[in-house]
Amino acid sequence: MNNKQQINIQNRIIFGVIAVLALIRLIFIVKTGIYTQGMQNDVGTLDASRNGHLGYIYYLAYGGDVIHNDAAVNYQFYHPPLHYMIAALWLRIVMLFGMSLKMAGESLQFLTLAYSIASLIFVDKIVKKMNGGFKARIIALMMAGLFPYSIIMAGSVNNDGLVTLLMLITIWYMLEYSEKQDLKTVFKTGIFFGLAIMTKTSALTLGPGILVFMLYQYYRNKKSRMNYIDQYIVFGVVSSVIGLWYPLKNHIIYKMPFLYVPRLGNHSNQYIGGYGFVERLLDFTGGWWKTPGVVFDEKNVDYNIFTTFSKFGMFAESRYYEGSKIKEELFKVLLCVFMIVIVLSFICALLWLAGEIRHGNRQVGIMLAVMYATIIISYIRFCIAYPHVCTMHVRYVMVAVFMTAVFSGLYIEKINKKSRQ
């Protein structure tokens, strides 16, 4: 078998893996709906109430104005509108074919399914761009694709799926730009970074990594600095015009903070502000193990960031582990195994990044490390600054989850190659 035939077989296997992962997601969205308790977040209702993500979609589908939309009052309208505009267009199109509003609303999950499948494709593309082989691609896809919440997110009608996809595309284009530093590539990168921000302002967490890479290039290439300045101006203008107009509009019209996030308040049953920073990070002595799912308002409320992150990652806000004592105990064991896998994967990711910075493509390694660290640190800061159970949700860092899968796959393949030498 020659090398070309081997590559073709490997690509077919990769296609088969993605197809199976897509089928799992399809089965999930067929079995769950847009109002399935525990599987959605801040979903609201698909009507004129302007309540939640569905209310936002309905509002735009029926001629709502994205400028004067009372973003400071209507629940979830503070989010940039890209996902809601796409979903509203989808809603109107499927209703043109005679579908009822209720069925059209349920069909929104096919849109988020497409986001999920595309995200897996870009996980694979990023591994390939990092010169990962067949083994790294398989490992990364299986880790990203079988991470329980990545399946749940395929049916979630909020904006998390789209921002995750667009952030992954931005990372892929930054890797492309690291190889081919021209105006066309940086322009495309700016577009997708801007679109990611126009989906959710948390996409700005990629900014420090991009900035570090660009400054590094500018410092290294003294003779062509003017070309880099031109490229950086194009990137900055394109990404900021596309991405920042909505929070700027909200600030001007509604006097909202530029990076506004609503607070639940200290009287919420989710409030965990009484626990200190060290407890939130390192205290594993609470009653978190008494139930596999997240506890919001009982005596053993979840407050440790890692254990709660893991619970959200495996169950979201659902209780699908319930049914019998034996079943619940089994899921406790599975949760512990899941947590061990997360820790080991994180260690593998850090080791790969360290190796890449020291012995590989240093500039890319530094860029990815800064992106990775920024997302994780921003998440921890968010958990501390907004001390409520729901802020520890894994959905806020799914890009970091996928990056962990990529880095782990690359590291395991690297170690495997070394062991064979």
Buried (B, 14 or more C-beta within 10 A) or exposed (E): EEEEEEEEEBEEEBEEBBEBBBEEBBEBBEEBBBBBEBBBBBBBBBBEBBBBBBBBBBBBBEEBEBEEBEBBEBBBBBBBBBBBBBBBBBBEEBBEEEBEBEEBBBBBBBBBBBBBBBBBBBBBBBBBBBEBBBBBBBBBBBBBBEBBBBBBBBBBBBBBBBBBBBBBBBBBBBBBBBEEBEEEBBBBBBBBBBBBBBBBBBBBBBBBBBBBBBEBBBEEEEEEEEEBEEBBEBBBEBBBEBBBBBBEBBBEBBEBEEEBEEEBEEEBEBBBEEBEEEBBBEBEEBEBEEBBBBBBEEEEBBBBBBBBBBBBBBBBBBBBBEEEEEEBEEBBEBBEEBBEBBEEBBEBBBBBBBBBBEEBBEBBBBBBBBBBBBBBEBBBEBBBEBBBBBBBBBBBBBBBBBBBBBBBBBBBBBBEEEEEE
